Amino acid sequence: MNDSRYLTGKSAVITGSGRGIGRGIALALARHGCNVAVHYIRHREAAEETAAAITALGCAALVIKANLAEEEAVRRLVETAAESFGGVDIFVGNAASGVLKPALEISPKHWAWSLDVNARSILIGAQVAAPFMQRNGWGRVLSVTSIGSRRVLPEYSAVGVSKAAIEAVTRYLAVELAPHGIIANCISPGVVLTDALDFFPSKDEIIENAQRRTPAGRLVTPEDVGELAAWLCSDAASMIVGQTIEIDGGYTLLA
């Protein structure tokens, strides 16, 4: 850990990494020497900007479009990155989508979309990436969850269920993969100021409440989450297995 470039030679696939938390994770890993496949679905320009920032840090970057609701698209995402980089050492399931509606208004289509994009994509991504990691006896699987996996948030029903599924599948992956030197964990950020908040009808109330109730005195940033992710990828964190790590400035202690 004395060498700040402790991920040199490693390669990562990070879903939803063109913007927001995903970008924060991508740049943090790159600062520590990691090559990154930047995934996007709609905002290619943002993904290209993130890739340019990664190359400016001296690492290789690859921009890949994939619809995470499609199983084969997830497989192609990981396989394309592995072909380009010569393998995949880190898989980060960050991308999230879903319809914000009360539980009684969620349709089967809404349900399937939220679970497939948010949770199933992590399972499939890990399944495809694991053989590459096993080849070297080292790997990391990280997933991004939220307080909505454990607390009931307004109109967050389908997404909240998908976040709970993410945490559960990460625990099962952690137990199965740890004997192979592959460590899986979840990161649960507090309220982070990103474009994702624009989809919440109560955005202003969410931000005001979080700012007022966070003991640390400020909201978590994508950079904060990125540095935690990078550390979890380090050998110093190798005995943290299957955990959900809160990074919220103490917000959930009072919420």
GUGUVO-944349 format. One record per residue (C-alpha): x, y, z; residue in three letters. Coordinates in steps of 0.25 Angstrom, whole numbers. Example, Ala and Ser with C-alpha at 12.3 -4.5 7.8 and 13.67 -1.06 7.14 Angstrom:
+-------+-------+-------+-----+
|     x |     y |     z |  aa |
+-------+-------+-------+-----+
|    49 |   -18 |    31 | Ala |
|    55 |    -4 |    29 | Ser |
+-------+-------+-------+-----+
This chain:
+-------+-------+-------+-----+
|     x |     y |     z |  aa |
+-------+-------+-------+-----+
|     0 |     0 |     0 | Met |
|    12 |     9 |     0 | Asn |
|    11 |    10 |   -15 | Asp |
|    -1 |    19 |   -19 | Ser |
|    -1 |    11 |   -32 | Arg |
|    -5 |    -2 |   -25 | Tyr |
|   -15 |    -5 |   -36 | Leu |
|    -5 |    -4 |   -48 | Thr |
|    -7 |   -15 |   -58 | Gly |
|   -21 |   -18 |   -53 | Lys |
|   -33 |   -16 |   -62 | Ser |
|   -47 |   -12 |   -57 | Ala |
|   -61 |   -13 |   -63 | Val |
|   -70 |    -2 |   -57 | Ile |
|   -85 |    -1 |   -60 | Thr |
|   -91 |    12 |   -62 | Gly |
|   -77 |    19 |   -61 | Ser |
|   -79 |    31 |   -70 | Gly |
|   -85 |    40 |   -59 | Arg |
|   -87 |    41 |   -45 | Gly |
|   -83 |    31 |   -35 | Ile |
|   -78 |    21 |   -46 | Gly |
|   -69 |    32 |   -51 | Arg |
|   -64 |    35 |   -37 | Gly |
|   -60 |    20 |   -36 | Ile |
|   -54 |    19 |   -50 | Ala |
|   -45 |    31 |   -47 | Leu |
|   -41 |    26 |   -34 | Ala |
|   -37 |    13 |   -39 | Leu |
|   -29 |    19 |   -50 | Ala |
|   -22 |    28 |   -41 | Arg |
|   -17 |    16 |   -34 | His |
|   -12 |    10 |   -48 | Gly |
|   -25 |     2 |   -52 | Cys |
|   -29 |     1 |   -67 | Asn |
|   -44 |     3 |   -68 | Val |
|   -55 |    -1 |   -77 | Ala |
|   -65 |    11 |   -77 | Val |
|   -80 |     6 |   -79 | His |
|   -91 |    14 |   -83 | Tyr |
|  -105 |    13 |   -89 | Ile |
|  -110 |    26 |   -93 | Arg |
|   -99 |    37 |   -90 | His |
|   -87 |    34 |   -99 | Arg |
|   -81 |    48 |   -98 | Glu |
|   -80 |    47 |   -83 | Ala |
|   -74 |    33 |   -85 | Ala |
|   -64 |    38 |   -95 | Glu |
|   -60 |    49 |   -85 | Glu |
|   -58 |    40 |   -74 | Thr |
|   -50 |    31 |   -83 | Ala |
|   -41 |    43 |   -87 | Ala |
|   -39 |    46 |   -72 | Ala |
|   -35 |    32 |   -70 | Ile |
|   -24 |    32 |   -81 | Thr |
|   -19 |    46 |   -75 | Ala |
|   -16 |    38 |   -63 | Leu |
|    -7 |    29 |   -71 | Gly |
|   -17 |    17 |   -71 | Cys |
|   -24 |    10 |   -83 | Ala |
|   -39 |    13 |   -85 | Ala |
|   -50 |     6 |   -93 | Leu |
|   -64 |    11 |   -96 | Val |
|   -75 |     1 |   -97 | Ile |
|   -90 |     2 |   -99 | Lys |
|   -98 |    -8 |   -93 | Ala |
|  -113 |   -10 |   -89 | Asn |
|  -111 |   -17 |   -75 | Leu |
|  -126 |   -22 |   -76 | Ala |
|  -121 |   -32 |   -87 | Glu |
|  -113 |   -44 |   -82 | Glu |
|  -105 |   -45 |   -94 | Glu |
|  -101 |   -30 |   -94 | Ala |
|   -95 |   -32 |   -80 | Val |
|   -87 |   -44 |   -85 | Arg |
|   -82 |   -36 |   -97 | Arg |
|   -78 |   -24 |   -88 | Leu |
|   -69 |   -33 |   -79 | Val |
|   -64 |   -41 |   -91 | Glu |
|   -61 |   -29 |   -99 | Thr |
|   -53 |   -23 |   -88 | Ala |
|   -45 |   -36 |   -85 | Ala |
|   -42 |   -37 |  -100 | Glu |
|   -36 |   -22 |  -100 | Ser |
|   -29 |   -23 |   -87 | Phe |
|   -25 |   -37 |   -86 | Gly |
|   -34 |   -40 |   -75 | Gly |
|   -43 |   -34 |   -64 | Val |
|   -38 |   -33 |   -50 | Asp |
|   -49 |   -24 |   -44 | Ile |
|   -64 |   -24 |   -47 | Phe |
|   -72 |   -12 |   -41 | Val |
|   -88 |   -13 |   -42 | Gly |
|   -91 |     2 |   -41 | Asn |
|  -102 |     5 |   -51 | Ala |
|  -116 |     6 |   -46 | Ala |
|  -130 |     9 |   -52 | Ser |
|  -144 |     6 |   -49 | Gly |
|  -158 |    13 |   -48 | Val |
|  -161 |    21 |   -36 | Leu |
|  -175 |    18 |   -32 | Lys |
|  -182 |    12 |   -19 | Pro |
|  -182 |    -3 |   -18 | Ala |
|  -197 |    -4 |   -22 | Leu |
|  -194 |     3 |   -35 | Glu |
|  -182 |    -6 |   -39 | Ile |
|  -185 |   -14 |   -52 | Ser |
|  -178 |   -27 |   -55 | Pro |
|  -170 |   -20 |   -66 | Lys |
|  -165 |    -9 |   -56 | His |
|  -161 |   -20 |   -46 | Trp |
|  -154 |   -28 |   -56 | Ala |
|  -146 |   -16 |   -62 | Trp |
|  -142 |   -12 |   -48 | Ser |
|  -137 |   -26 |   -44 | Leu |
|  -130 |   -29 |   -57 | Asp |
|  -123 |   -16 |   -59 | Val |
|  -119 |   -14 |   -44 | Asn |
|  -117 |   -28 |   -38 | Ala |
|  -117 |   -38 |   -49 | Arg |
|  -106 |   -31 |   -57 | Ser |
|   -97 |   -32 |   -45 | Ile |
|   -99 |   -47 |   -44 | Leu |
|   -96 |   -49 |   -59 | Ile |
|   -85 |   -39 |   -59 | Gly |
|   -78 |   -46 |   -48 | Ala |
|   -81 |   -60 |   -54 | Gln |
|   -74 |   -56 |   -67 | Val |
|   -62 |   -48 |   -60 | Ala |
|   -59 |   -59 |   -49 | Ala |
|   -52 |   -69 |   -59 | Pro |
|   -42 |   -57 |   -63 | Phe |
|   -40 |   -54 |   -48 | Met |
|   -38 |   -69 |   -44 | Gln |
|   -27 |   -70 |   -54 | Arg |
|   -19 |   -60 |   -46 | Asn |
|   -24 |   -64 |   -33 | Gly |
|   -28 |   -49 |   -30 | Trp |
|   -41 |   -42 |   -33 | Gly |
|   -51 |   -32 |   -27 | Arg |
|   -66 |   -31 |   -29 | Val |
|   -72 |   -18 |   -24 | Leu |
|   -87 |   -14 |   -24 | Ser |
|   -93 |    -1 |   -21 | Val |
|  -106 |    -2 |   -12 | Thr |
|  -113 |     9 |    -4 | Ser |
|  -121 |    11 |     9 | Ile |
|  -134 |     8 |     1 | Gly |
|  -130 |    -7 |     2 | Ser |
|  -133 |    -6 |    17 | Arg |
|  -141 |     6 |    19 | Arg |
|  -155 |     9 |    12 | Val |
|  -153 |    22 |     4 | Leu |
|  -164 |    29 |    -3 | Pro |
|  -167 |    23 |   -17 | Glu |
|  -155 |    14 |   -16 | Tyr |
|  -161 |     1 |   -16 | Ser |
|  -156 |    -7 |   -28 | Ala |
|  -142 |     0 |   -27 | Val |
|  -141 |    -3 |   -12 | Gly |
|  -144 |   -18 |   -14 | Val |
|  -134 |   -18 |   -25 | Ser |
|  -124 |   -12 |   -16 | Lys |
|  -127 |   -23 |    -5 | Ala |
|  -125 |   -33 |   -16 | Ala |
|  -111 |   -27 |   -19 | Ile |
|  -107 |   -28 |    -5 | Glu |
|  -112 |   -43 |    -4 | Ala |
|  -105 |   -47 |   -17 | Val |
|   -92 |   -40 |   -13 | Thr |
|   -92 |   -48 |     0 | Arg |
|   -94 |   -62 |    -7 | Tyr |
|   -83 |   -58 |   -17 | Leu |
|   -74 |   -54 |    -6 | Ala |
|   -75 |   -68 |     0 | Val |
|   -73 |   -75 |   -13 | Glu |
|   -62 |   -67 |   -18 | Leu |
|   -53 |   -64 |    -6 | Ala |
|   -46 |   -77 |    -6 | Pro |
|   -41 |   -73 |   -20 | His |
|   -35 |   -60 |   -16 | Gly |
|   -47 |   -52 |   -21 | Ile |
|   -53 |   -43 |   -11 | Ile |
|   -68 |   -37 |   -12 | Ala |
|   -74 |   -26 |    -5 | Asn |
|   -85 |   -15 |    -5 | Cys |
|   -83 |     0 |    -4 | Ile |
|   -95 |     8 |     1 | Ser |
|   -94 |    23 |    -1 | Pro |
|  -103 |    33 |     6 | Gly |
|  -109 |    44 |    -2 | Val |
|   -99 |    48 |   -13 | Val |
|  -102 |    60 |   -22 | Leu |
|  -102 |    54 |   -36 | Thr |
|  -112 |    54 |   -48 | Asp |
|  -119 |    42 |   -42 | Ala |
|  -126 |    51 |   -32 | Leu |
|  -133 |    58 |   -43 | Asp |
|  -143 |    46 |   -45 | Phe |
|  -148 |    48 |   -30 | Phe |
|  -160 |    56 |   -29 | Pro |
|  -156 |    60 |   -15 | Ser |
|  -141 |    63 |   -19 | Lys |
|  -140 |    77 |   -12 | Asp |
|  -146 |    71 |     1 | Glu |
|  -137 |    59 |     0 | Ile |
|  -124 |    68 |    -1 | Ile |
|  -129 |    78 |    10 | Glu |
|  -132 |    67 |    20 | Asn |
|  -119 |    60 |    17 | Ala |
|  -111 |    72 |    18 | Gln |
|  -117 |    76 |    31 | Arg |
|  -116 |    62 |    37 | Arg |
|  -102 |    58 |    33 | Thr |
|   -93 |    59 |    45 | Pro |
|   -80 |    60 |    36 | Ala |
|   -86 |    74 |    32 | Gly |
|   -86 |    71 |    17 | Arg |
|   -92 |    61 |     7 | Leu |
|   -84 |    49 |     1 | Val |
|   -77 |    52 |   -13 | Thr |
|   -74 |    42 |   -24 | Pro |
|   -60 |    44 |   -21 | Glu |
|   -62 |    39 |    -7 | Asp |
|   -69 |    27 |   -12 | Val |
|   -58 |    25 |   -22 | Gly |
|   -47 |    25 |   -12 | Glu |
|   -54 |    15 |    -3 | Leu |
|   -56 |     6 |   -15 | Ala |
|   -41 |     7 |   -19 | Ala |
|   -37 |     3 |    -4 | Trp |
|   -46 |    -9 |    -4 | Leu |
|   -39 |   -13 |   -17 | Cys |
|   -26 |   -12 |    -9 | Ser |
|   -19 |   -24 |    -2 | Asp |
|   -20 |   -16 |    11 | Ala |
|   -35 |   -19 |    10 | Ala |
|   -34 |   -34 |     6 | Ser |
|   -41 |   -39 |    19 | Met |
|   -53 |   -30 |    17 | Ile |
|   -62 |   -41 |    11 | Val |
|   -77 |   -40 |     7 | Gly |
|   -80 |   -27 |    15 | Gln |
|   -88 |   -15 |    12 | Thr |
|   -80 |    -3 |    15 | Ile |
|   -87 |    10 |    19 | Glu |
|   -81 |    23 |    14 | Ile |
|   -91 |    34 |    18 | Asp |
|   -84 |    43 |    27 | Gly |
|   -93 |    37 |    39 | Gly |
|  -106 |    40 |    32 | Tyr |
|  -112 |    27 |    34 | Thr |
|  -109 |    27 |    49 | Leu |
|  -119 |    38 |    51 | Leu |
|  -129 |    36 |    39 | Ala |
+-------+-------+-------+-----+
